[in-house]
Amino acid sequence: MSGRGYSYSAGVLVGNWNEDVCLEEGLLKDFLHKRERGELLIQKSRSLKNNLLKKIPLSISKDGFVHFGDTVMLVNPDNNKSPMENYPAVCGNLSLAVLPDEIAVHTADSLQAPCEVSAIKSVNPVGRNTFRILSTEGNSMGEPIRFGQNFGLGATGGFADQMLYLGSDHKSFMRFAKKSYLQQVFLTDELSYLTCWQATFLDPQLRLEYEGFPVPANSKLLITHCHTNRGLAVPRNYWISSYFGKEYEVICHTYLDSHKAEEDKNYWIIVTGNPSDEESTMFDRPKPLSEKTREHPSDETRDGEMKFTQDHRME
């Protein structure tokens, strides 16, 4: 003891030391218990991101058509315009993807409904951008879907025990797309008429003739929302800043040109798996040489055709 007061050595316990020790032990036990059960926020976040970015194999179409139960990608193809001609819209192929809330990415261990969607530049099939073709009218799995027939689009996000359904509804004062203020597209956990879609043939002059025909895979078509009769679209000039980076807004709106035909913002390709390579898709498969030559003939091909024509005339 000194003149100024009492002094204690480092080993002396002061105050509510027993309560502090019990509190620290309780916190440690609670932490270990949550870690064992995978309930820590970092574990939940890691689980969600691992499933969203997990590689998913696509269904292989043996007859060239899209079937109920198929796992596919929905790709908005490149419009093949030059960057200056396309400005300010983005170039390249964009795939439809799940866009979880940024807070949910850090706190949730599964997809939370309602959930947003976006268009991303990646066309590699992962949990985010793969969808399952669902029957809404009692059709059996494995049957081909047809033009003008209702179907649903389900997203699992890479989870085996969860599915959300792609839907839309008329815009209102409280419900609209954040950037374009047009009709929004979302994912919900309720299967209803708001989640029904139809495939529409691309050429408006042949649309009635193709009604009821099977929908071909890996070909351009239109996807129309049944309840609002508006086409699924990617405007390409509205971008969203998300946890995964810069992505693009997806809406329901039918863009028409001067000939009253849908623009390429409404074009979609239902992509299936590549039967010759499980690691790739039909979208990655190179075109046959005949198609490439027909679309972009080389100088050698032109010279050969001219020589053949001249020889044939001389004979």
C-alpha positions in Angstrom: 0.0 0.0 0.0 1.3 3.4 -0.9 0.4 6.9 0.2 -1.8 7.6 -2.8 -4.1 4.6 -2.4 -4.2 0.9 -2.8 -2.2 -0.9 -5.6 -2.6 -4.5 -6.7 -0.4 -6.9 -8.6 -1.4 -8.3 -12.0 -2.8 -11.5 -10.5 -5.4 -9.9 -8.3 -9.0 -10.2 -9.5 -11.0 -7.0 -9.2 -14.7 -6.2 -9.7 -17.2 -8.7 -11.2 -14.4 -10.9 -12.5 -16.4 -14.1 -12.2 -19.3 -12.7 -14.3 -16.9 -11.5 -17.0 -15.3 -15.0 -17.2 -18.7 -16.7 -17.5 -19.7 -14.2 -20.2 -16.6 -14.9 -22.2 -17.1 -18.6 -21.9 -20.7 -18.3 -22.9 -19.8 -16.3 -26.0 -17.1 -18.8 -27.0 -19.5 -21.8 -26.6 -22.2 -19.9 -28.7 -19.6 -19.3 -31.4 -18.4 -22.9 -31.5 -22.0 -24.1 -31.6 -22.9 -21.9 -34.5 -19.7 -22.8 -36.3 -20.5 -26.5 -36.0 -23.9 -26.0 -37.5 -22.8 -23.6 -40.2 -24.8 -20.7 -38.9 -22.1 -18.0 -38.8 -22.7 -15.1 -41.2 -19.4 -15.8 -43.1 -20.4 -19.4 -43.5 -23.9 -18.5 -44.8 -22.5 -16.0 -47.2 -19.9 -18.5 -48.5 -22.6 -21.2 -49.0 -24.8 -18.8 -51.0 -22.0 -17.6 -53.2 -20.6 -21.1 -53.8 -24.1 -22.3 -54.9 -24.7 -19.3 -57.1 -21.3 -19.7 -58.9 -21.4 -23.5 -59.0 -21.1 -25.0 -62.4 -24.4 -26.6 -63.6 -24.6 -29.1 -66.5 -27.3 -28.2 -69.1 -29.8 -30.7 -70.5 -28.9 -32.2 -73.9 -31.6 -32.1 -76.6 -31.5 -35.3 -78.6 -34.2 -34.1 -81.1 -33.3 -30.4 -81.3 -36.3 -29.2 -79.3 -36.8 -27.7 -75.8 -38.6 -30.0 -73.4 -40.4 -29.7 -70.0 -37.9 -30.4 -67.3 -34.8 -29.2 -69.2 -32.2 -27.2 -67.5 -31.2 -24.4 -69.9 -29.7 -20.9 -70.2 -31.6 -17.9 -71.6 -29.2 -15.8 -73.7 -30.0 -12.4 -75.3 -27.7 -12.7 -78.3 -25.3 -10.0 -79.6 -26.9 -7.7 -82.2 -23.7 -7.7 -84.3 -23.6 -4.0 -84.5 -20.4 -1.9 -84.3 -19.6 -0.3 -81.0 -20.3 3.2 -82.4 -23.6 2.1 -83.9 -24.6 0.4 -80.7 -23.7 3.2 -78.4 -24.6 3.7 -75.5 -25.8 0.1 -75.3 -23.4 -2.8 -74.4 -22.3 -5.3 -77.1 -21.9 -9.0 -76.6 -24.1 -11.9 -75.5 -26.0 -11.6 -72.2 -27.5 -14.3 -70.1 -30.5 -14.0 -67.7 -29.3 -14.5 -64.1 -30.5 -14.4 -60.5 -29.6 -11.1 -58.7 -29.8 -11.6 -54.9 -30.0 -8.5 -52.7 -26.6 -7.3 -51.6 -27.5 -7.6 -47.9 -28.8 -11.1 -48.5 -25.5 -12.1 -50.1 -23.7 -11.4 -46.7 -26.4 -12.7 -44.4 -28.6 -15.3 -46.0 -27.7 -18.9 -46.8 -30.3 -19.4 -49.5 -32.2 -17.3 -52.1 -34.8 -15.0 -50.5 -38.1 -14.2 -52.3 -38.9 -11.9 -53.9 -35.6 -11.7 -55.8 -34.4 -9.6 -58.7 -32.9 -10.7 -62.0 -30.3 -9.2 -64.3 -28.4 -9.9 -67.5 -24.8 -10.8 -67.2 -22.0 -11.1 -69.7 -21.0 -14.6 -68.7 -22.6 -17.4 -70.8 -21.0 -20.2 -68.8 -23.8 -22.2 -67.1 -23.6 -21.7 -63.3 -26.2 -21.7 -60.5 -27.0 -18.0 -61.2 -27.9 -18.2 -64.9 -29.5 -21.7 -65.3 -33.3 -22.1 -65.4 -35.6 -25.1 -65.6 -38.5 -25.3 -68.0 -41.6 -26.1 -65.9 -45.1 -27.3 -66.8 -48.0 -25.1 -65.7 -50.8 -27.0 -67.4 -50.1 -30.6 -66.2 -47.8 -31.6 -69.1 -45.5 -34.5 -68.4 -41.8 -34.0 -68.1 -39.9 -34.7 -71.3 -42.6 -33.5 -73.7 -41.5 -30.7 -76.1 -42.9 -27.3 -75.4 -44.7 -25.7 -78.3 -45.1 -22.1 -79.7 -48.1 -20.5 -77.9 -48.0 -23.0 -75.0 -47.7 -21.8 -71.4 -44.6 -22.8 -69.4 -42.7 -21.6 -66.3 -39.1 -20.8 -65.7 -37.7 -21.9 -62.4 -34.4 -20.8 -60.8 -32.7 -22.9 -58.1 -29.6 -20.7 -57.7 -27.6 -24.0 -57.4 -29.6 -25.3 -54.5 -31.2 -28.7 -54.8 -34.1 -28.1 -52.4 -35.2 -24.6 -53.5 -36.8 -23.0 -56.5 -38.0 -19.5 -57.4 -40.2 -18.7 -60.4 -39.6 -16.0 -63.0 -42.6 -13.6 -63.1 -43.8 -10.2 -63.9 -46.8 -7.9 -63.4 -48.2 -4.6 -64.7 -46.2 -1.6 -63.5 -47.7 0.6 -60.8 -46.7 3.6 -58.6 -45.0 1.1 -56.2 -43.8 -1.6 -58.6 -41.6 -0.8 -61.6 -38.1 -1.3 -62.9 -35.5 0.8 -61.0 -33.7 2.2 -64.0 -36.0 2.3 -67.0 -39.3 2.6 -64.9 -40.9 0.0 -67.2 -42.5 -3.3 -66.2 -40.2 -5.2 -63.8 -39.2 -8.9 -63.9 -38.7 -10.7 -60.6 -38.4 -14.1 -59.0 -41.1 -15.3 -56.6 -41.8 -18.4 -54.6 -45.5 -18.6 -55.7 -46.4 -20.4 -58.9 -49.3 -18.5 -60.5 -50.4 -17.0 -63.8 -47.9 -14.1 -63.2 -45.2 -16.7 -63.7 -46.5 -18.1 -67.0 -44.6 -17.4 -70.3 -44.9 -18.4 -73.9 -42.4 -18.9 -76.8 -43.2 -16.9 -79.9 -41.8 -17.5 -83.4 -39.4 -14.7 -84.4 -40.8 -13.9 -87.9 -44.2 -12.1 -87.4 -45.3 -13.1 -90.9 -44.9 -16.9 -90.1 -46.1 -16.7 -86.5 -49.5 -18.1 -87.0 -48.2 -21.0 -89.2 -45.8 -22.0 -86.5 -48.4 -21.9 -83.7 -48.4 -25.4 -82.0 -45.1 -26.5 -83.5 -42.3 -27.7 -81.1 -39.9 -24.9 -80.0 -36.3 -25.5 -81.4 -33.4 -25.2 -79.0 -30.5 -22.9 -79.7 -32.5 -20.7 -82.1 -33.6 -17.1 -81.8 -37.2 -16.6 -80.5 -39.3 -14.3 -78.4 -40.4 -15.0 -74.8 -43.8 -13.3 -74.0 -45.3 -12.8 -70.6 -48.8 -14.3 -70.6 -50.5 -12.0 -68.1 -49.3 -8.7 -69.7 -48.6 -9.8 -73.2 -45.2 -8.1 -73.2 -41.9 -9.5 -74.3 -39.0 -10.3 -72.0 -36.2 -7.8 -73.0 -32.8 -6.5 -72.2 -32.6 -2.7 -73.1 -28.8 -2.9 -72.8 -28.4 0.8 -71.9 -29.4 0.5 -68.2 -26.8 -1.1 -66.0 -26.9 -2.1 -62.3 -24.1 -2.1 -59.8 -24.3 -5.4 -57.8 -22.2 -7.5 -55.6 -21.0 -9.4 -58.7 -20.1 -6.3 -60.6 -21.7 -4.3 -63.4 -24.8 -6.0 -64.8 -27.8 -5.0 -66.9 -31.5 -4.5 -66.3 -34.0 -7.1 -67.5 -37.6 -5.9 -68.1 -40.9 -6.8 -69.8 -41.4 -4.5 -72.7 -42.0 -5.1 -76.4 -39.7 -3.0 -78.6 -41.0 -2.6 -82.1 -39.2 -1.1 -85.2 -40.7 0.9 -88.0 -42.0 -2.3 -89.6 -43.9 -3.3 -86.4 -41.5 -6.2 -85.8 -39.7 -6.9 -82.5 -36.2 -5.5 -82.1 -33.2 -7.6 -81.1 -33.7 -6.4 -77.5 -36.5 -9.0 -77.3 -34.5 -11.8 -79.0 -33.6 -14.9 -76.8 -31.9 -18.2 -77.4 -32.8 -21.2 -75.2 -29.3 -22.8 -74.9 -28.9 -26.5 -74.2 -25.8 -28.7 -73.4 -23.3 -29.8 -76.0 -23.6 -33.6 -76.5 -20.0 -33.9 -77.6 -18.5 -32.0 -74.7 -20.1 -31.9 -71.3 -18.0 -28.9 -70.2 -19.5 -26.6 -72.9 -22.9 -25.7 -74.4 -24.4 -25.6 -77.8 -23.8 -21.9 -77.8 -20.0 -22.5 -77.6 -20.1 -25.1 -80.3 -18.5 -23.9 -83.6 -20.8 -23.6 -86.6 -20.3 -26.0 -89.5 -17.9 -24.9 -92.2 -20.7 -24.7 -94.7 -22.6 -22.2 -92.6 -19.5 -20.1 -92.0 -18.7 -20.1 -95.7 -22.2 -19.1 -96.6 -22.3 -16.2 -94.1 -18.7 -14.9 -94.6 -17.2 -16.4 -97.8 -13.4 -16.0 -97.9 -11.4 -14.8 -100.9 -10.3 -18.4 -101.8 -13.9 -19.5 -101.8 -15.0 -16.7 -104.1 -12.0 -17.4 -106.5 -12.9 -21.0 -106.5 -16.6 -20.3 -107.4 -15.6 -17.9 -110.1 -13.1 -20.4 -111.6 -15.8 -23.2 -111.5 -18.3 -20.9 -113.3 -15.8 -20.0 -116.0 -14.8 -23.6 -116.6 -18.5 -24.5 -116.8 -19.2 -21.8 -119.3 -16.2 -22.9 -121.5 -17.5 -26.4 -121.6 
